[in-house]
Amino acid sequence: MYVCGATVQAAPHVGHIRSGVAFDVLARWLTRQGYQVTLVRNVTDIDDKIISKGVTENRPWFAVAAHYEREFQNAYSVLGCTPPTVEPRATGHITHMVELMSRLIECGHAYAVDGDVYFDVRSFAEYGQLSGQKIDDLLPAGDSAGESRKKDARDFALWKSAKPGEPSWPTPWGHGRPGWHIECSAMAQAYLGDVFDIHGGGLDLVFPHHENEVAQSKAAGQEFAKFWLHNAWVTTSGEKMSKSLGNSLLVSEVVKRVRPVELRWYLASAHYRSNLEFSDAALGESAVAYQRIENFVIRAHEFVGHSDYEHNIPDAFAQAMNEDVNVPAALAVVHETVTQGNTLLQNNAADSEVHAVYNQVRSMLDVLGVDPLASPWADGTNSQEKTVEILDALVQDKIAERAAAKLAKDFAKADAIRDRLRDLGVTLEDSVDSVRWNVEK
Ligand SMILES: [Zn+2]
């Protein structure tokens, strides 16, 4: 699988990260089905916006790219996305791009003018097929400064000649930097070869990005992707979510309002091809729905008495997932199975019956990446913070008990409390008006 990753020029909001979650669910499902999944998700680390942000922030362009790449990686990992097999950066694959452009020029699909290289869209008969458009209906590409150098206004830039003060790399046609589309064609070929199964990305990438990827790769003689999957947008008031909405929808902010696993559940719950209309109310309702599932897993776990489970996917869930990753239908199976499990628990059913349902629910949650007893949720910082809070309350109770004993001049009891805590590794430090506690290192 090749999935178009982020252009790392701003912090990720929930709209950006939906694609990461959707394709993570697909990769998990394919893996569960026995496929060996190689997932390539690129990082676009050179781009007009990255360069101009470097200028406004007064730091090198690569510092901007590295900074936001880390923010994206954090967001993916906070939401429990399995890291891709490889995450190539565009700037690390310039030689592959030069090779591809040379081939395209050789076979008459591209041409160089004054240091720019353009793809000749009229030379490729299939141009427009992926997005279902006719070439004559298309607007000018408008993606380079050298519009007048093109043979046709719809030709798009593979390579842009260097401008003073901007980063550039040497090529046979002069110094410059890549156009966005050539990056993905070159990286897909470098890691997946001439033909691979699935190409994914956001719906907004169908045209021109993916149309242009197809043109470049097929014109160079590759078969390229067999299937295309495009995830829809996260919308607010019906509009595609955008940066102008401010910080409240940054992943780092939303996970302060709900737990990360609840945000993941919410983002995964819609069909990947449907828009997801974001609101805090819908997010809250979705979190409650997840908690119901989570509560069952925790209660069933207590009932069966251990964390092991056998993978057992109900047929209806498998059918839904195989039907173009129909997660809403798959979730209906999860809800039904949990209802069934809750009834069994209420009626104090036989261990084997509860265990069977417990196996099914955890297997399904594993595919969706939201099993509350699996990593990263089982050992999340939330539960660690909660544990520290509880520990503090319990130790404070003991400290109060000791103070009361001292006041009653029952020094034997006060010492016994201190000794007991010390045996457990908790030391008390008395000062004039308070007692502090520490865990021995
Ligand atoms: Zn791409």
Boltz pocket constraint, residues with backbone or C-beta under 6 A from the ligand:
constraints:
  - pocket:
      binder: B
      contacts: [[A, 3], [A, 4], [A, 5], [A, 180], [A, 181], [A, 184], [A, 201], [A, 209]]
      max_distance: 6.0
